[in-house]
Amino acid sequence: MTQRIALITGGSRGLGRSMALHLARAGTDIILTWHQDEAAARDVVAQVEALGRRAMALRLDVADSASFIAFAGEVRTVLAGWQRERFDILVNNAGTSLHVPLMEVTEAQFDGIVAVHFKAVVFLTQALAPMLADGGRILNISSGLARVSLPGSGVYGATKGAVEVLTRYQARELAARGIRVNVLAPGAVETDFSGGMVRDNPELNRMVASMTALGRAGLPDDIGAAAALLLAEGNGWVTGQRIEVSGGMVL
């Protein structure tokens, strides 16, 4: 059986890091991208290699769609070094946050969030799809904020909602190649995302816990484990679906 390879954007920290390590533990080689913290990316590479898997970190700014063709060339070079022409899993995870009321959001802020969270998922997937193996997987990352409305998160949440609709279309259009496409929607998780607000603000953390059936905020490993389960090799009859991993937030 051919060794599986996953490409995870934003894999140097937070949820992407957890997904990379869970997939590596399940026997998958990892290509991850980083944008600002090369040291963190190298640390994830070292941890993946310590698990007996191959790993490579590539720099990518998902806001810069003009760079995607060149990035695809870098991926092709990595694959050639591993004696492969295709990889098996694409996780569109990289992202930034925005907490601004709709009546105050600027056009520049809007364009930035759309570029990172929606445009990148369209055009990076398009650039990489020729290297994605037939029968492969795509996992897009959404947010519980596409379902639950919290003031200040309107543009971010709406963009994630667009990703959820896009996922269904990708699943339909790529089905002829046997590629399954799903979207994972994390709830509030204790990471450095949004300046670590869920992790480091006790009042907000308690509020999240009070809104959640299982009584706590999420942890990165909650999301990494769910992604690995959804992407497991034997789990191939799920496509075009939204899976929320939130501990039952606002049921």
PAVEX-461840 format. One record per residue (C-alpha): residue number from 0; x negated, y, z. Coordinates in nm, 2 decimals. Each point is the difference from the previous one (the first is absolute). Layout:
<pts>
resi / east / north / up
NUM / X / Y / Z $
...
</pts>
This chain:
<pts>
resi / east / north / up
0 / 0.00 / 0.00 / 0.00 $
1 / -0.14 / 0.34 / -0.10 $
2 / -0.09 / 0.23 / 0.29 $
3 / 0.25 / 0.28 / 0.05 $
4 / -0.11 / 0.36 / -0.01 $
5 / 0.20 / 0.29 / 0.14 $
6 / -0.05 / 0.37 / -0.07 $
7 / 0.12 / 0.23 / 0.28 $
8 / 0.00 / 0.38 / -0.04 $
9 / -0.07 / 0.18 / 0.33 $
10 / -0.14 / -0.32 / 0.14 $
11 / -0.26 / 0.17 / 0.23 $
12 / 0.23 / 0.09 / 0.28 $
13 / 0.34 / -0.05 / 0.17 $
14 / 0.24 / -0.22 / -0.18 $
15 / -0.22 / -0.06 / -0.30 $
16 / -0.28 / -0.12 / 0.22 $
17 / 0.23 / -0.24 / 0.19 $
18 / 0.14 / -0.14 / -0.33 $
19 / -0.35 / -0.05 / -0.13 $
20 / -0.11 / -0.20 / 0.30 $
21 / 0.32 / -0.21 / 0.02 $
22 / -0.03 / -0.09 / -0.37 $
23 / -0.36 / -0.08 / 0.05 $
24 / 0.08 / -0.23 / 0.29 $
25 / 0.25 / -0.17 / -0.24 $
26 / -0.29 / -0.07 / -0.24 $
27 / 0.03 / 0.30 / -0.24 $
28 / -0.30 / 0.21 / -0.13 $
29 / 0.05 / 0.37 / 0.03 $
30 / -0.07 / 0.31 / -0.21 $
31 / 0.10 / 0.31 / 0.21 $
32 / 0.00 / 0.37 / -0.07 $
33 / -0.10 / 0.29 / 0.22 $
34 / 0.02 / 0.37 / -0.05 $
35 / -0.18 / 0.18 / 0.28 $
36 / -0.16 / -0.24 / 0.25 $
37 / -0.25 / -0.23 / -0.17 $
38 / -0.14 / -0.13 / 0.33 $
39 / 0.35 / -0.13 / 0.10 $
40 / 0.03 / -0.17 / -0.34 $
41 / -0.34 / -0.16 / 0.04 $
42 / 0.11 / -0.12 / 0.34 $
43 / 0.31 / -0.17 / -0.15 $
44 / -0.22 / -0.16 / -0.27 $
45 / -0.23 / -0.14 / 0.27 $
46 / 0.29 / -0.14 / 0.20 $
47 / 0.15 / -0.17 / -0.31 $
48 / -0.34 / -0.15 / -0.09 $
49 / -0.03 / -0.12 / 0.36 $
50 / 0.32 / -0.20 / -0.07 $
51 / -0.18 / -0.17 / -0.29 $
52 / 0.17 / 0.20 / -0.28 $
53 / -0.15 / 0.23 / -0.26 $
54 / 0.07 / 0.37 / 0.03 $
55 / -0.07 / 0.33 / -0.18 $
56 / 0.09 / 0.36 / 0.08 $
57 / 0.06 / 0.25 / -0.28 $
58 / 0.07 / 0.37 / 0.04 $
59 / 0.33 / 0.12 / -0.14 $
60 / 0.21 / 0.32 / 0.03 $
61 / 0.35 / -0.12 / -0.08 $
62 / 0.11 / 0.37 / -0.05 $
63 / -0.23 / 0.02 / -0.30 $
64 / 0.18 / -0.21 / -0.27 $
65 / -0.26 / 0.11 / -0.26 $
66 / -0.25 / -0.22 / 0.18 $
67 / 0.20 / -0.32 / -0.02 $
68 / -0.14 / -0.13 / -0.33 $
69 / -0.36 / 0.04 / 0.12 $
70 / 0.10 / -0.17 / 0.33 $
71 / 0.14 / -0.29 / -0.20 $
72 / -0.34 / -0.03 / -0.16 $
73 / -0.16 / -0.02 / 0.34 $
74 / 0.24 / -0.27 / 0.10 $
75 / -0.08 / -0.19 / -0.32 $
76 / -0.37 / 0.02 / 0.09 $
77 / 0.06 / -0.14 / 0.34 $
78 / 0.21 / -0.29 / -0.14 $
79 / -0.27 / -0.08 / -0.25 $
80 / -0.25 / -0.02 / 0.28 $
81 / 0.23 / -0.26 / 0.16 $
82 / 0.03 / -0.19 / -0.33 $
83 / 0.36 / 0.11 / -0.04 $
84 / 0.20 / 0.20 / -0.25 $
85 / 0.32 / 0.03 / 0.21 $
86 / 0.11 / 0.07 / 0.36 $
87 / 0.31 / -0.14 / 0.16 $
88 / 0.15 / 0.26 / 0.24 $
89 / 0.04 / 0.38 / -0.02 $
90 / 0.10 / 0.18 / 0.32 $
91 / 0.09 / 0.37 / -0.06 $
92 / -0.05 / 0.12 / 0.35 $
93 / -0.21 / 0.32 / 0.00 $
94 / 0.18 / 0.30 / 0.13 $
95 / 0.02 / 0.33 / 0.19 $
96 / 0.27 / 0.15 / 0.22 $
97 / 0.20 / 0.32 / -0.01 $
98 / 0.22 / 0.13 / 0.28 $
99 / 0.16 / 0.33 / -0.13 $
100 / 0.37 / 0.09 / 0.00 $
101 / 0.16 / 0.00 / -0.35 $
102 / 0.07 / 0.37 / 0.02 $
103 / -0.37 / 0.07 / 0.06 $
104 / -0.18 / -0.25 / -0.22 $
105 / -0.22 / 0.16 / -0.27 $
106 / -0.02 / -0.11 / -0.36 $
107 / -0.37 / -0.09 / 0.05 $
108 / 0.09 / -0.22 / 0.30 $
109 / 0.28 / -0.17 / -0.20 $
110 / -0.23 / -0.06 / -0.30 $
111 / -0.27 / -0.15 / 0.23 $
112 / 0.24 / -0.25 / 0.16 $
113 / 0.15 / -0.10 / -0.33 $
114 / -0.34 / -0.05 / -0.16 $
115 / -0.12 / -0.22 / 0.28 $
116 / 0.31 / -0.20 / 0.09 $
117 / 0.18 / -0.03 / -0.33 $
118 / -0.20 / 0.10 / -0.31 $
119 / -0.29 / -0.21 / 0.12 $
120 / 0.21 / -0.31 / 0.04 $
121 / 0.12 / 0.04 / -0.36 $
122 / -0.32 / 0.08 / -0.17 $
123 / -0.25 / -0.19 / 0.21 $
124 / 0.21 / -0.31 / -0.05 $
125 / 0.01 / 0.07 / -0.37 $
126 / -0.38 / 0.03 / -0.02 $
127 / -0.06 / -0.32 / 0.20 $
128 / 0.28 / -0.22 / -0.14 $
129 / -0.21 / -0.14 / -0.28 $
130 / -0.24 / -0.14 / 0.26 $
131 / 0.28 / -0.14 / 0.22 $
132 / 0.04 / -0.37 / -0.05 $
133 / 0.32 / -0.14 / -0.14 $
134 / 0.19 / -0.13 / 0.30 $
135 / -0.16 / 0.26 / 0.22 $
136 / 0.15 / 0.23 / 0.26 $
137 / 0.05 / 0.37 / 0.06 $
138 / 0.09 / 0.13 / 0.34 $
139 / 0.10 / 0.37 / 0.02 $
140 / 0.00 / 0.17 / 0.34 $
141 / 0.30 / 0.21 / 0.09 $
142 / 0.12 / 0.12 / 0.34 $
143 / 0.29 / -0.03 / 0.24 $
144 / 0.04 / 0.37 / -0.07 $
145 / 0.16 / -0.09 / -0.33 $
146 / 0.29 / -0.15 / 0.20 $
147 / 0.00 / 0.21 / 0.32 $
148 / 0.02 / 0.37 / -0.03 $
149 / -0.22 / 0.20 / 0.24 $
150 / -0.02 / 0.38 / -0.05 $
151 / -0.33 / 0.11 / -0.15 $
152 / -0.06 / -0.32 / -0.19 $
153 / 0.23 / 0.06 / -0.30 $
154 / -0.25 / 0.03 / -0.28 $
155 / -0.21 / -0.29 / 0.13 $
156 / 0.31 / -0.22 / 0.06 $
157 / 0.16 / 0.09 / -0.34 $
158 / -0.33 / -0.09 / -0.18 $
159 / -0.01 / -0.33 / 0.18 $
160 / 0.36 / -0.06 / -0.11 $
161 / -0.11 / 0.06 / -0.36 $
162 / -0.27 / -0.27 / 0.05 $
163 / 0.27 / -0.24 / 0.12 $
164 / 0.20 / 0.05 / -0.32 $
165 / -0.31 / -0.02 / -0.21 $
166 / -0.08 / -0.33 / 0.16 $
167 / 0.32 / -0.15 / -0.13 $
168 / -0.08 / 0.12 / -0.35 $
169 / -0.36 / -0.13 / 0.02 $
170 / 0.14 / -0.34 / 0.11 $
171 / 0.23 / -0.01 / -0.30 $
172 / -0.25 / 0.12 / -0.26 $
173 / -0.29 / -0.22 / 0.12 $
174 / 0.21 / -0.31 / 0.06 $
175 / -0.09 / -0.13 / -0.35 $
176 / -0.35 / -0.04 / 0.12 $
177 / 0.11 / -0.17 / 0.32 $
178 / -0.11 / 0.29 / 0.21 $
179 / 0.20 / 0.05 / 0.32 $
180 / 0.04 / 0.36 / 0.13 $
181 / 0.13 / 0.08 / 0.34 $
182 / -0.01 / 0.30 / 0.24 $
183 / -0.09 / -0.01 / 0.37 $
184 / 0.15 / 0.28 / 0.22 $
185 / -0.19 / 0.04 / 0.33 $
186 / 0.17 / 0.17 / 0.29 $
187 / -0.19 / 0.23 / 0.24 $
188 / -0.34 / -0.15 / 0.06 $
189 / -0.28 / 0.09 / 0.23 $
190 / -0.28 / 0.10 / -0.24 $
191 / -0.19 / 0.32 / -0.08 $
192 / 0.26 / 0.08 / -0.27 $
193 / 0.15 / 0.35 / 0.05 $
194 / -0.28 / 0.09 / 0.24 $
195 / 0.08 / -0.30 / 0.21 $
196 / 0.33 / 0.15 / 0.12 $
197 / 0.17 / -0.34 / 0.08 $
198 / -0.31 / -0.14 / 0.16 $
199 / -0.12 / 0.30 / 0.20 $
200 / 0.32 / 0.19 / 0.09 $
201 / 0.16 / -0.19 / 0.30 $
202 / 0.33 / 0.19 / -0.03 $
203 / 0.04 / -0.09 / -0.37 $
204 / -0.11 / -0.36 / 0.07 $
205 / 0.27 / -0.03 / 0.26 $
206 / 0.26 / 0.15 / -0.24 $
207 / -0.10 / -0.26 / -0.27 $
208 / 0.03 / -0.28 / 0.26 $
209 / 0.34 / 0.12 / 0.10 $
210 / 0.12 / -0.01 / -0.36 $
211 / -0.14 / -0.35 / -0.07 $
212 / 0.18 / -0.33 / 0.09 $
213 / -0.32 / -0.17 / 0.10 $
214 / -0.09 / 0.29 / 0.23 $
215 / -0.33 / 0.13 / -0.12 $
216 / -0.18 / 0.17 / -0.28 $
217 / -0.17 / -0.21 / -0.26 $
218 / -0.36 / -0.10 / -0.01 $
219 / -0.22 / -0.03 / -0.31 $
220 / -0.01 / -0.38 / 0.03 $
221 / 0.38 / -0.02 / -0.01 $
222 / -0.02 / 0.14 / -0.35 $
223 / -0.31 / -0.19 / -0.11 $
224 / 0.15 / -0.33 / 0.10 $
225 / 0.32 / 0.07 / -0.18 $
226 / -0.18 / 0.10 / -0.32 $
227 / -0.21 / -0.32 / 0.01 $
228 / 0.32 / -0.21 / 0.06 $
229 / 0.18 / 0.17 / -0.29 $
230 / -0.30 / -0.04 / -0.23 $
231 / -0.07 / -0.36 / 0.10 $
232 / -0.07 / -0.23 / -0.29 $
233 / 0.30 / -0.22 / 0.06 $
234 / 0.24 / 0.29 / 0.04 $
235 / 0.08 / 0.06 / -0.36 $
236 / 0.38 / 0.02 / -0.03 $
237 / 0.03 / 0.36 / 0.14 $
238 / -0.01 / 0.30 / -0.24 $
239 / 0.16 / 0.34 / -0.03 $
240 / 0.07 / 0.01 / 0.38 $
241 / -0.04 / 0.25 / 0.28 $
242 / -0.13 / -0.15 / 0.32 $
243 / 0.00 / 0.23 / 0.30 $
244 / -0.24 / -0.09 / 0.28 $
245 / 0.10 / 0.23 / 0.28 $
246 / 0.10 / -0.21 / 0.30 $
247 / 0.36 / 0.08 / -0.07 $
248 / -0.02 / 0.38 / -0.01 $
249 / 0.34 / 0.19 / 0.01 $
250 / 0.21 / -0.31 / -0.07 $
</pts>
